[in-house]
């Protein structure tokens, strides 16, 4: 199947949101254009106007399905809710802040439709990845390098980008993976548990930009440094525990 053919397929795209009212309309429009037959699930856990904007757009596009995540427990929980609500057996997660290009979505799905993968990771750190529009933070870059190295070591194969917010999978694969974390560590659970389950994992290069809307979970300044350190430690510890205990 070609990229053009893939772009016309019926899939589910899960977009978790907190404070994205400034960018959500552009995000949905670009996702809809890239994958016009996709079901777009907006899982909103914030208190701003993101959900109302999505609901207004849904009035003219029934493929847009906004949901208020009343009992929001974090991004991992939002993705779990999205998986339960999805109508299709092939789906992906996509971040609402447009740091990733919606136009890259067919590249993720084509690997699944061509039976090359059960799980596809969008990667910011492959040779063909376009990061010309992103200014890397020193501390985040160091954190990403350490995490990617450690997960690659645990998996016995090179994983170039564990925490990128653009991933695709089959329903059967995500059920086998059965990730537990409801906050941010689920990102590392997905590829690691997929490896332990013997699933086929593919990586594709994607574009990456500076955040165009919403709020970063890491913050800035000293808060960013502490957040990166604590998040990286939690990811490394969780990954090691899963690998050793295999549960």
C-alpha positions, -999 to +999 in steps of 0.1 A: +000+000+000+013+034-009+013+065+013-015+080-007-036+049-004-028+048+034-040+084+038-075+074+027-079+045+052-103+045+082-082+046+114-086+061+149-064+090+159-063+098+197-054+133+206-051+139+244-055+176+255-051+198+285-047+234+276-047+235+238-075+260+229-051+282+210-039+254+187-066+227+186-085+240+156-054+240+134-044+206+148-077+190+139-078+207+105-044+194+096-050+159+109-083+158+090-066+169+058-038+143+062-061+115+070-096+125+058-114+093+067-099+090+102-119+091+133-104+119+155-108+114+192-103+145+213-098+134+249-099+166+270-088+166+306-083+204+310-106+233+321-101+256+291-121+260+259-104+232+239-134+209+242-159+235+231-139+243+200-137+206+191-174+202+196-181+232+173-159+216+146-177+182+151-210+198+141-198+199+105-175+168+106-189+137+123-155+121+123-144+145+150-154+130+184-147+152+215-148+136+249-145+152+283-122+131+304-139+138+337-117+116+358-084+125+341-054+109+357-027+119+332-017+115+296-014+077+298-049+075+312-062+097+284-047+074+258-062+044+276-096+061+274-090+069+237-082+032+230-114+021+247-135+046+226-118+039+193-139+024+165-111+010+144-085-017+149-056+005+137-050+036+157-024+061+169-017+088+195-009+123+183+001+153+204-021+183+201+006+210+203+018+205+167+054+198+176+049+169+152+036+172+117+001+157+110+013+153+074+036+125+087+007+104+099+004+082+068+041+073+072+032+057+106+002+038+093+017+025+061+041+002+080+011-014+097-011-017+066+019-033+048+023-058+076+058-045+084+049-037+121+025-041+149+038-009+166+053+021+148+073+048+166+077+082+151+113+093+156+128+127+160+163+113+160+167+093+128+190+106+101+161+116+079+141+133+107+136+170+101+143+190+133+153+222+116+124+241+132+131+230+168+155+245+193+167+216+215+170+222+252+204+210+265+188+192+295+160+176+274+185+164+248+207+148+275+176+132+291+164+118+257+199+104+249+201+086+283+166+072+281+169+061+245+203+044+252+190+026+282+158+013+266+178+002+236+201-018+259+171-034+276+155-043+243+187-055+226+180-033+196+183+004+189+152+025+198+159+060+186+130+079+202+111+064+231+091+094+242+079+109+209+042+117+211+034+101+177+030+063+177+007+039+158-004+004+167-029-023+160-057-031+186-043-066+191-008-052+197-019-026+223-040-052+241-009-074+244+012-045+255-014-036+282+005-006+296-002+003+332+011+038+338-015+066+337+009+095+336+039+099+313+059+067+319+035+048+297+055+062+267+084+039+276+061+010+285+047+007+250+080-001+231+095-021+260+064-043+265+060-047+228+096-060+226+089-085+255+057-097+237+077-103+205+058-078+185+072-062+153+084-027+159+092-001+132+105+034+134+099+062+109+115+097+107+092+126+115+093+163+115+096+182+149+089+218+157+090+241+187+058+240+207+031+260+189+005+260+217-005+246+251+018+242+281+049+221+284+048+196+312+084+203+320+081+240+324+112+262+320+143+273+339+151+254+371+117+237+370+126+222+336+159+209+349+144+192+379+114+179+358+137+163+332+159+147+359+129+133+379+111+121+347+142+104+333+148+087+366+112+074+368+114+062+332+147+044+338+135+028+370+102+017+356+118+003+324+144-017+344+117-031+367+095-042+337+125-058+320+137-077+350+103-088+364+086-090+330+054-076+344 
